[in-house]
Amino acid sequence: MILQSTWFFLWGLLWAIFFITDGFDFGIGTLYPFLGKSEEDRRMMINAKGPLWDGNEVWLIAAGGVTFAAFPLVYAVMFSSLYSALMLILFALILRGVSFEFRGKVDDLRWKRVWDGCIFLGSFLPALLFGVTFANIFKGIPIDGNGIYQGNLLTLLNPYGILGGLLFLAMFLEHGALWLSVRTGGELQQKAAKSALMVWVAFLVLVVLFLAASLFTTALFDNYLAHPVLFIVPVLFVVAFFSIKGYLGKEEFVKAWLCSAAAIICLTFFGIIGLFPNLFPSSIDPANSLSAFNSSASHLTLTIMLTVVLIFIPIVIAYQVWTYRLFMGKVTREDLDGEGAY
């Protein structure tokens, strides 16, 4: 049971890292048509995440791979039940990646506008649908005793699912606006910082509404009420969340972004801890739920995987930290003329 529990929380950690890294990409892409009023601003926004976005998606692959290897039954039921939503996310991510590369291939305004729209859709849809998906997992998915999904895509678009989607969207918008504040200067930086302050208010409202709805719609609070010490996680979220606004007021944008990253970790683990031990709860009958204990791979598989992860994940994290430090400087007009610029 210790091994399954360890993998359950490693699974949650990989999702949290993905939300931190690719989250600001989603946020920048969604802000793209609103802040990118000129061609220079649009290129600055793309290049603010340009060297990093593809590496960030490694964590999505890792999270999916861990689900497949550590909890194969969950992987099978999840991808059959949420097939439509997950395929929409996949197609949107492909469209976004292609847009970055194709946008500058032809010096034509209409050509660029098409790919600009694709950048927006390829960022907005995953941000919204990841929230819808996880909110429905928190609420419970209508799966029967055979793991068959008793619903369709519209079933996921219930009020609680949509609220979760809006919460994730606000979370990524905040993270993306802060990243732009870190990596750009001048008027674009001022607009990004102003956007971060406005989104922060919307984020606060959505967090309060989501927690209130979770109290009445889900069983997320059961583990917290059984073990009050776990409330340290939402308390840390509150500290990190309000620190964002404090550092924004001081124009200490790097610290504000780091606080946003901490808030994302805490918010993700609020849900992960609330779910435990369920990975894929059933709304039809709790007996149909898939947990870390009834859907895991063999003890030997989990042991071998844990050894590999303990060796290689720190290496990947160290490499990504080095990459972020390397590209932490401001994007300038001179950078846009470089050979590798988007």
N, C-alpha and C positions, 0 to 999 in steps of 0.2 A: 504493500500500500504506500510505503514511503516513496518508492520509485515512481509510481503512477502520479502521486501528488507532486513530486518534483517536476515531472514532465508537464503536468497541468499548468504550473506557474511559469515554467520556461516558455510554454506555448503563449501564455498571456504576455510575457516579457517581449517576445518577438513581435507580437502585434503592437505593443506600446512603442517599440523602437521604430517600427514601420510608420506609425502615425506621427511620430516626431520628425522623422527624416522626410518621407514623401508628403507629409501633411502640409509643409510650407509650400511645396510645389503645387499641390491642389489649391491652396489659398491664393498664390500668385496668379495661377491660371484663371481662377474665378474672378479675381480683381482686374484681370487684364483689360477687358473692354472699358472699365470704369476709370482706371488710372492711366491707361496708355492712350492718351489723347493725341500724341504725335508719334511719328515713325521712330524717332530717337527714344522716346519713353518706352515704346513697345519693345524695342530691341534691348534696352537697358533691363527691362523686366525679365525678358527671356534669358539674357546672359547672367542675371543675378542668380539663377539656378542652373544655368546651362551646364557647367562642369560636374554637377552633382546629381541631377535628377535620375539618370539611369542607374547609378550606383545605389541610390536610395531604394530602388525597387528590388534590390537583392533581398531586403528584409521581408517583402511580400512573398517571394519565392521560398524563403526560409520558413516563414510561418505556415505556408501551404505544405511544404515538404515535411515539416514536423507533424502536421495533422495527419498526413498520409502514412508516415512511418511509425509514429507513436500511437496514433488512435485511428487505425485504418477503417474501422466501422463508422466512426464519426465522419471521416472523409467521404466515404461512399454515400451515406445518407445525406450529408450536407450538400454535396455537389449534385445529387439527384433532386433534393427538395428545393434548393435555392438556385437551380440551374439557370433560370431566366435572368435573375438579378446578377449572378456572378458572371454570366456571359456578357451582359451589358457593361459591367465594370471592365472586363477583359478587352472588349472591343473599344471602349472609351480610352483605355490606357494605350492601346496600339495606335489609335487615331492621334492621341496627344503626341506620342513619340515621333510619329511620321511627320506631324505638323512642324515640329521644331526644325527638322531637316529640310523639308520641302519648301517652307515659307520663303526663304531667301534665294531659291533656285532661279526664279524668274522675276525680273524687275518690272512687275505689273501690279497696279493697285488692286484690281479685282482678284488676281491670283492670291495676293497677300491677305485680302479680306476673307477669302474662303478659308484659308488656313488659320487665320486669327479666330474665326468662329469655331474651328475644330479644336484649337487650344483651349478655348473657353469650355466647350462641351466635354472635352476629354479630361477636364479638371473638375468641373461642376458635378457631372454625373457620378464619378467614383466617390467624391466627398459626400454627396447626399446618400448614395446607395449603400456605402459602408455603414453609415449611421442607421439607415433603415434595417439593414441586415442584422446588425448587432442588437438593436432594440428589440427586434422580433425574437432573437435568441434569448434575450433576457426575459421576454414575456412568455416564451414557449412557442414551439413550432407544432402545428397540427400533424403529427406523425403517429401512425397506428403501431400495433405490436410488431408488424413486419418491417417497420421503418419506411413505410410508404407515406408520402406527403399527401395530405387530404386538403389540397387548396391549389392556388395558382398565384401568379405575380401580383394580382390585385389584392389577394389575401394579405400580402405583406404591407400593403399601403393602408394600414389601419391608423387611427389617430396616434397611437403610441409609437408606431413605427415611423410615421412622418415626423413626429416630434423628435425622435432620435436622429433622423436624418438632418433636420434643421440644426440640432445641437452640434453634430459633427461638422456640418458646414460652417457654423460660426466658429468652432474651435480651429478649423483649418484656415479660415479667413483671418483670424487673429494671428495665428502663427505665421502665415504668409506675409501679412502687412508688417509684422515685426521684422521678418527677414529682409524685406525690401528696405525698411528703415536702417538696418545694419549695413546693407551692401550698396546703397545708392546715396546720392547727395543732392543738394539743391532743392528745386521745387518738387521733384518726384519723391524725395525723402520726406519732405513736409507733408505731401498728400498722403503718403503711406502711413506716417505717424498719426495724422488726423483720422484716417480710416481705422487704424488700430484702436484709437480711443472710442470711436463710434461703435465698432464691432464689439468691443469689450462690454459695453452696456447691454447689447443684444445677447451676447454670450451669457452674461449674468442672469438675465431674465429667463433664458432657455434652460440654464442649469437648474434654477429654482423650480421651474415648471416640470422638468424631466424628473427631478428627485421626488417631487410631490406625486407625479403620476406613477413613478416606480413603486412608491409606498403602497398604492392601492391596486396596481395592475400586476405587479411581479412579486416574487419572493426574495428579491435582492437583499432586503434588510434583515432576513431571518438570521443569517450568520453573524451579523453585527449585533443584533439584540441578544443572541446566545453568547457572544464573546465581545463585550463592550470595548475591550482593548483595541479591537479592529477599527474603531472609530478614529484612530490616529490617521488613517488614510484620508478620509474626507477632511479632517482638520488640516492636514498638510496641503491638501488641494486648496482650501480656503486661503491659507497663508501664501502659497505660490500665486494664486489667482489675483489676490489684491496687491501683491508685490509687483505684478505686471504694470498696473496703473501707476504705482508709485515710481517705478523706474522710468516709465514713459514720461511722467511729469518732469523728471530730471534729465530727460533726453539721454539716458543711459541705455541705449537700445540693445546692446549685447546682453546685458543683465536681464532686461525685460524678455528677450527671446529665450534665455535659459530658464527663466521662471515659467514661461509658457510651456517649454518642454517638460518641466517638472509637473506642471498642472496636467498635461496630457498623460504622463505616467500615472499620476494619482487617480485621474478620472477613469483611465483604462482599468487599473487594478481595483477601483471601487466595484466595477462590474465583474471582474474576474473573481474577486473574493466573494462577492454576492452569489455568483453562480455555483461555486465549488460545492460538491464535487461534479456537478453536471456540466457537460460540455454542450449538449444539445437537448435541452429539456423538452418534453412533450406537453402540449396544452390539452391534449385529449385525455391522457391518463399518465400520471407521474411514473407509473410502472414501465411505460414505454421510453422513458428518458434514457439518453446515452450519457454515461458518466465516465470519469477517468478510470473507474475500476471495472466496468463491464464492457468497455470498448477498446481497451489498450492492447498493444502488441505483447508478445511474450516477454518474460523477465529478461531473457538473454538479449533480445533485440534492444530493449530499453537500456540495458547496461552498456552494450557496445556503443549505442548512439550517444549516451551520456558521456562516455570517454572521449568520443570524437568531438562532441560539442565543447567540452571543457578545454580541449586543446585548440580548436580552430576559431571558435567564436571570439575569444579575446584577441586573436590575431586580426580578425576582420574588423573588430571595433577599433583596435589601435590604428589600422590602416585608414579607416574612415575618419577618425579624429585627426590624423595627419592631413588628410585631404581637405577637411573643413578648415583647418588652420591655414593651409596653403592658399585657399581661395576665399579667405575671410576679408580681404581688402575690398575697397570700394570699386565698383564698376565705373569706369570713366569713358568719356567720348573716345579717347585714344584706344581703349580696349575694343571698341566696336569696329575699329579698322584692322584689328589683328586677323591673322589667317584663320584662327580657330573660332572666331566669333560667329554667333548665329545671326 
